[in-house]
């Protein structure tokens, strides 16, 4: 079995990494296609993880997908 490389922030907590990878999110670019609320709903993902992900996305000129109406 070939393990795919992940470019998620290395300082994420182990539960957050397991939640993201277990849901199929290995690359930051994938997170730009989903709403922040969807990621927040994953077990192991909390405010600190969301902040880390937002920062990592912004560093690449990306952000979480917008919601209908622009706000959650």
C-alpha positions in Angstrom: 0.0 0.0 0.0 1.4 3.4 -1.0 0.9 6.1 1.6 0.1 9.5 0.1 2.0 12.6 1.3 0.1 15.1 3.4 0.8 18.8 3.4 -1.4 19.5 6.5 0.3 21.6 9.2 2.8 19.4 11.1 1.8 21.0 14.5 -1.8 19.8 14.3 -2.9 17.6 17.2 -2.9 13.8 16.6 -6.7 13.6 16.9 -7.2 16.4 14.4 -4.8 14.7 11.9 -6.6 11.4 12.3 -10.0 13.1 11.8 -8.8 14.9 8.7 -6.9 12.1 7.1 -9.7 9.6 8.0 -12.1 11.8 6.2 -9.9 11.9 3.1 -8.3 15.3 3.6 -4.6 14.9 2.9 -3.9 18.2 1.1 -4.7 21.8 2.1 -6.1 22.4 -1.4 -8.8 19.9 -0.6 -10.0 22.0 2.4 -10.6 24.9 0.0 -13.5 22.9 -1.4 -15.3 22.4 1.9 -17.0 24.8 4.4 -15.3 25.4 7.7 -18.3 24.2 9.6 -17.9 20.8 7.9 -14.4 20.5 9.2 -15.4 21.8 12.6 -17.9 19.0 12.8 -15.1 16.3 12.7 -14.4 14.6 16.0 -11.0 15.9 17.2 -11.1 19.2 15.4 -11.5 22.3 17.6 -10.9 26.1 17.5 -7.1 25.7 17.7 -7.1 23.3 14.7 -9.4 25.6 12.7 -7.1 28.5 13.4 -4.0 26.5 12.3 -5.8 25.4 9.1 -7.0 28.9 8.3 -3.5 30.2 8.7 -2.0 27.5 6.5 -4.6 28.0 3.8 -4.1 31.8 3.9 -0.3 31.3 3.4 -1.2 29.6 0.1 -3.7 32.2 -0.9 -6.6 29.8 -0.1 -9.5 29.7 2.3 -12.4 27.4 3.3 -15.3 27.3 0.8 -17.8 30.1 1.2 -21.2 29.3 2.5 -24.4 30.4 0.8 -25.1 34.0 1.7 -21.4 34.4 2.7 -21.7 33.7 6.4 -22.4 30.6 8.6 
